Amino acid sequence: MYRLFFNLIFKRMDPEQAHHLAFAWIRGLARIPVLRTFAAAVLAPRHQELRTEALGLRMHGPFGLAAGFDKNAAAIDGMAMLGFDHVEIGTVTAQPQPGNPKQRLFRLVADRALINRMGFNNDGSAAVAQRLANRNPVFRTTVGVNIGKTKVVPEAEAVADYVTSTERLAAHADYLVVNVSSPNTPGLRNLQATEQLRPLLTAVREAADRTVTDRRVPLLVKIAPDLADEDVDAVADLAVELGLDGIIATNTTIARDGLGLATPRDTVEAIGAGGLSGAPLKARSLEVLRRLYARVGDRITLIGVGGVESAEDVWERILAGATLVQGYSAFIYQGPFWCRAIHRGLARQLAASPYATLAEAVGADHRKVTA
C-alpha cells in the first residue's frame, strides 16, 4: 500500500517538499490522543525479548532513527509512535542556519538511496534546547542529540562552537553525538583527524560534565565511511583513550564509484556534490563497523548505521558488533510499517539463533573468527 502511495504521490514531488509533508502528518497524528494510541499499538508493538541496555540506558529495542530526519526535535513523539526505539535529533549547530541552496535533496529510486547536501539546516542550539526543555513526552523513548559546526564559524574556532551547543543541549540529551563526518559543511571532515579530534572531544566532554552534574551524559562521535582503514583504527584508539562512550559508524559517503549504482552515471553526475545514503552504503558501513569492533571489542558501544533496510540487516550489524542500529533512508522508501517489520523480523532472528538475548549476539561473528 505504501509503495503504491509513494509511486503515485511522493515520487512525483520534490524530495524535500515530500519530507516536510510526511513530517507534518507524523507530527499531526502524534498530537491526537486516540489516534496516536491506536497508531502506536499497530506500528510499534513491543517485543520483550528485544529490550536493550546501551550507554547506561534502557530501551524497548535496539533500532533507532538516525540523525537528519528530525533536525529540530519537533517530532520525537511521532517517531516513537512509529516504533523507533531511540530518536537521534539534529544535526544541531550553535547558530541557526538555513543550510545550502535548494535543490539539495535527491532520490536515487533504483538504488533505494538518497543524496543530500542539506548543510545542517536547523533552528540553532538555543531554540532546540528550549523546545526540548518544554517537551511533555507522550511516549517513552531515548533521545540522542547530534551536534555539528556552524558553517560560518572558522575551523580554528570549531571547538568553542561545539562547546556552546553542548552547554545548551547536554541537559536535555540522553546521549550526545559529535558529528565531524558530514560532507556538506566545508572543512568539517578535517576534524576527524585525531590531532584535531582529541581537543574537540575533550572540550565537549568537559563542557557536558560541567553543565550536567547529576548524571554522566554519554558522549559518542560519528565518523565517515570514507575514512582510510588506518584512520578508522586511529579514531577507535582515541575513543578508548578518552573514555568515549561510543562510535556511530557511519555517516553518508562522498563516493560514487564502486557502489554498484543502478542509476545512470550521467544522472548521478548531474546531481553533483552531497552525501549518499541508503542501500549502496551497506557494504562499506558494515566493513567499518567490523573493523571498529575488532579494535575496541566491548569497551565502548558501537552504533551501526548506513544501508540498513531490513531485520536481516539489523541482525547482521548486531553480530558484527553493534549494540544499537539506526536507519533513515529506507524509511523514505518503506514507510510507516518499517519499524514494525524490523522488530518482528529481529525477534524471529533471535529466536532462531543460539543466543538467549541480543546482548549475547553482539559481536558474535568476531568471536567465531577468533575462536
C-alpha positions in Angstrom: 0.0 0.0 0.0 2.7 2.5 1.0 4.8 1.6 -2.1 1.8 2.5 -4.3 1.3 5.7 -2.4 5.0 6.5 -2.8 4.9 5.9 -6.5 1.7 7.9 -7.0 2.4 10.9 -4.7 5.8 11.2 -3.1 7.9 10.1 -6.1 6.3 12.9 -8.1 7.1 15.6 -5.5 10.4 17.4 -4.8 12.0 15.1 -2.1 12.4 17.9 0.4 8.8 19.0 -0.1 7.7 15.4 0.4 9.7 15.2 3.6 8.0 18.3 5.0 4.6 16.9 4.1 5.2 13.5 5.7 6.8 15.2 8.7 3.7 17.3 9.2 1.4 14.3 9.0 3.5 12.4 11.6 3.5 15.4 14.0 -0.2 16.0 13.5 -1.1 12.3 14.2 1.0 12.3 17.3 -1.0 15.3 18.7 -4.3 13.4 18.6 -4.6 11.2 21.7 -6.9 8.4 20.5 -5.2 8.2 17.0 -1.7 8.2 18.3 -2.5 5.4 20.8 -4.0 3.3 18.0 -1.1 4.1 15.7 1.4 3.1 18.3 -0.4 -0.1 19.0 -0.4 -1.1 15.3 3.0 0.3 14.3 5.1 -0.1 17.5 4.1 -3.4 19.2 6.7 -4.2 21.9 8.8 -7.4 21.9 10.2 -8.0 25.4 13.0 -10.2 24.1 14.3 -7.2 22.2 14.8 -5.0 25.2 18.2 -3.4 25.1 20.5 -1.7 27.5 23.1 0.6 26.0 25.0 3.6 27.1 23.6 3.0 30.6 20.1 3.5 29.1 17.2 1.0 28.8 15.4 0.9 25.5 12.5 -1.1 24.1 14.8 -2.4 21.4 18.0 -1.7 19.5 16.6 0.1 16.4 16.5 3.9 16.2 16.1 6.8 13.9 19.4 8.3 12.6 20.1 12.0 12.8 18.9 14.1 9.8 15.2 13.3 9.8 14.2 15.4 12.8 16.7 18.2 12.8 14.9 20.4 15.3 13.4 18.0 17.9 9.9 18.7 16.5 8.6 15.1 16.1 10.2 12.9 18.7 6.8 11.5 19.9 5.7 11.0 16.3 8.8 8.9 15.5 8.4 6.9 18.8 4.8 6.3 17.8 6.1 4.8 14.5 8.2 2.3 16.5 11.7 3.8 16.7 13.4 2.7 19.9 15.5 5.8 20.1 15.4 9.0 18.2 18.6 11.0 17.4 17.7 14.6 16.6 19.9 17.1 14.7 22.4 17.8 13.5 22.1 21.0 15.6 24.6 23.8 15.3 25.3 26.6 17.8 23.9 29.3 15.4 20.7 28.9 13.4 21.4 28.4 9.7 19.3 27.9 6.6 21.5 25.3 5.0 22.6 25.1 1.4 20.6 26.4 -1.5 17.8 24.3 -2.9 17.5 21.8 -4.6 19.6 19.9 -2.0 17.9 16.5 -1.6 17.7 13.9 -4.3 16.3 10.4 -4.7 18.1 7.5 -6.5 15.0 5.3 -6.5 16.6 2.5 -8.5 19.2 2.2 -5.8 16.9 2.9 -2.8 19.3 5.7 -1.9 19.4 9.4 -1.3 21.9 12.2 -2.0 21.7 15.2 0.2 23.7 18.4 0.6 21.3 20.0 3.2 24.1 21.7 5.0 22.9 21.4 8.6 19.8 23.5 8.2 18.4 23.9 11.7 17.0 26.4 14.2 20.2 26.6 16.3 21.0 25.0 19.6 19.3 27.7 21.8 15.9 27.2 20.1 16.3 23.4 20.0 17.3 23.4 23.7 14.2 25.4 24.6 12.0 23.0 22.6 13.4 20.0 24.4 13.0 21.7 27.8 9.3 22.4 27.0 8.7 18.9 25.7 6.0 16.9 27.6 6.7 13.3 26.4 3.8 11.2 25.3 5.9 8.1 24.5 8.9 7.0 26.5 11.9 6.9 24.2 15.6 7.6 24.3 16.6 11.0 22.8 20.1 11.5 21.3 21.3 14.9 20.4 23.7 15.2 17.4 25.7 18.5 17.2 27.8 19.9 14.5 29.8 23.0 13.5 28.1 26.2 12.3 29.1 26.8 8.7 30.3 30.4 9.1 32.5 29.6 12.1 36.1 29.1 11.1 37.7 25.7 11.6 40.0 27.3 14.2 37.0 28.2 16.3 35.2 24.9 15.9 35.8 23.7 19.5 34.2 26.8 21.0 31.2 26.4 18.6 30.7 22.7 19.7 31.1 23.7 23.4 28.3 26.3 23.0 25.9 23.7 21.7 27.0 21.2 24.4 26.3 23.7 27.2 22.8 24.4 25.8 21.8 20.9 24.9 23.6 18.4 27.2 21.0 18.6 30.0 18.3 17.6 27.5 20.2 14.7 25.9 20.1 11.0 26.9 23.3 10.8 24.8 25.3 13.4 22.9 26.9 12.9 19.5 29.7 14.9 18.0 29.3 14.9 14.2 32.5 15.5 12.4 31.7 13.5 9.3 29.0 15.3 7.2 30.4 16.1 3.8 28.2 19.2 3.5 29.9 21.7 5.8 33.3 22.9 4.4 36.2 21.7 6.5 34.1 19.6 8.9 35.6 16.2 8.0 39.1 17.6 8.7 38.1 17.4 12.4 38.2 13.6 12.1 42.0 13.8 12.2 43.0 12.7 15.7 45.2 15.7 16.3 42.0 17.9 15.9 39.5 15.4 17.2 41.3 14.9 20.6 40.9 18.5 21.8 37.4 18.7 20.4 36.1 15.6 22.2 38.0 16.6 25.4 36.4 20.0 25.4 32.9 18.7 24.7 33.3 16.0 27.4 34.4 18.7 29.9 31.5 21.0 28.9 28.9 18.2 29.3 30.3 17.3 32.8 30.4 21.0 33.8 26.8 21.6 32.6 25.2 18.4 33.8 26.3 17.5 37.3 23.7 15.0 38.4 24.5 12.3 35.8 27.0 11.5 33.1 25.8 12.3 29.6 27.2 9.6 27.3 29.3 11.0 24.5 29.8 9.5 21.0 31.4 10.5 17.8 30.0 9.9 14.3 32.5 9.0 11.6 32.5 8.9 7.8 32.7 5.7 5.7 35.3 7.3 3.6 38.0 7.2 6.2 41.0 5.1 5.4 41.3 1.9 7.5 44.2 3.3 9.4 42.2 6.4 10.3 39.3 4.3 11.5 41.8 2.5 13.8 43.1 5.8 15.0 39.7 7.1 15.9 38.9 3.8 17.6 42.1 4.0 19.7 41.4 7.7 20.5 37.8 6.9 21.6 39.1 4.2 24.1 41.9 6.5 25.3 39.5 9.4 26.0 36.9 7.1 27.7 34.3 7.9 25.0 31.1 6.0 25.3 30.6 5.1 21.7 31.2 5.5 18.0 28.5 5.7 15.3 29.5 4.1 12.0 28.8 5.6 9.6 27.7 8.9 8.1 26.9 9.4 4.4 29.6 8.8 1.7 31.0 11.2 -0.9 32.0 8.2 -3.1 30.1 7.4 -6.3 32.3 4.7 -7.8 32.4 1.2 -6.5 28.9 1.3 -5.1 27.2 -0.7 -7.9 24.7 2.1 -8.6 21.9 1.3 -10.9 21.1 4.9 -11.5 22.7 6.1 -14.8 26.1 7.7 -14.2 25.1 10.9 -16.0 22.1 11.3 -13.7 24.3 10.9 -10.6 26.9 13.4 -12.0 24.2 15.9 -12.8 23.0 15.8 -9.1 26.5 16.9 -8.1 28.0 17.0 -4.6 26.4 15.6 -1.5 26.4 12.7 0.9 25.0 9.4 -0.5 23.0 7.2 1.9 20.9 4.1 1.6 21.4 0.6 0.2 24.7 1.3 -1.7 26.4 2.3 1.6 25.6 -1.1 3.2 28.9 -2.9 2.5 31.3 -0.2 3.5 29.4 0.8 6.6 29.4 -2.9 7.7 33.1 -3.1 6.9 33.9 -0.1 9.1 31.7 -1.5 11.9 33.5 -4.8 11.8 36.9 -3.1 11.9 35.9 -1.0 14.9 34.6 -3.9 16.9 37.8 -5.9 16.1 39.7 -2.9 17.6 37.6 -1.9 20.6 35.6 -5.0 21.4 33.0 -4.3 24.1 35.0 -1.5 25.7 32.7 1.1 24.0 29.3 1.0 22.4 29.0 0.8 18.7 26.0 2.0 16.7 25.7 0.7 13.1 24.0 2.9 10.5 24.2 3.1 6.7 22.3 1.0 4.2 20.1 -0.7 6.9 16.8 -1.8 5.2 15.6 -5.0 6.9 15.6 -7.1 10.0 18.3 -9.2 8.4 20.5 -6.0 8.1 19.9 -5.1 11.7 20.8 -8.7 12.8 23.9 -8.6 10.7 25.0 -5.4 12.3 24.5 -6.8 15.8 26.5 -9.9 15.0 29.2 -7.6 13.6 29.4 -5.7 16.9 26.7 -3.1 17.0 24.7 -2.8 20.2 22.3 -0.3 18.6 21.4 0.1 14.9 19.9 3.1 13.2 18.2 3.8 9.9 16.8 6.7 7.9 16.9 6.4 4.1 14.9 3.1 3.9 12.1 4.8 5.9 11.5 7.0 2.9 11.1 4.0 0.6 9.4 1.6 3.1 7.1 3.9 5.0 5.3 3.7 8.4 5.3 -0.1 8.8 9.1 -0.3 8.5 9.8 -0.4 12.3 7.1 -3.0 12.8 8.7 -5.2 10.2 12.2 -4.7 11.7 11.1 -5.7 15.2 9.1 -8.7 14.1 11.9 -10.0 11.9 14.5 -9.3 14.5 12.5 -11.3 17.1 12.4 -14.2 14.7 16.2 -13.9 14.1 16.9 -14.0 17.8 14.5 -16.9 18.4 16.2 -19.0 15.6 19.7 -18.2 16.9 21.7 -19.9 19.7 21.7 -16.6 21.7 19.3 -16.1 24.6 19.5 -12.3 24.4 20.5 -9.6 21.9 23.4 -8.7 24.2 24.8 -12.2 23.8 24.7 -11.8 20.0 26.6 -8.5 19.8 30.0 -9.2 18.1 29.3 -12.9 17.8 30.7 -13.0 14.3 34.1 -11.7 15.5 34.2 -14.3 18.3 33.7 -17.0 15.7 36.6 -15.8 13.7 38.9 -15.5 16.7 37.8 -18.8 18.3 
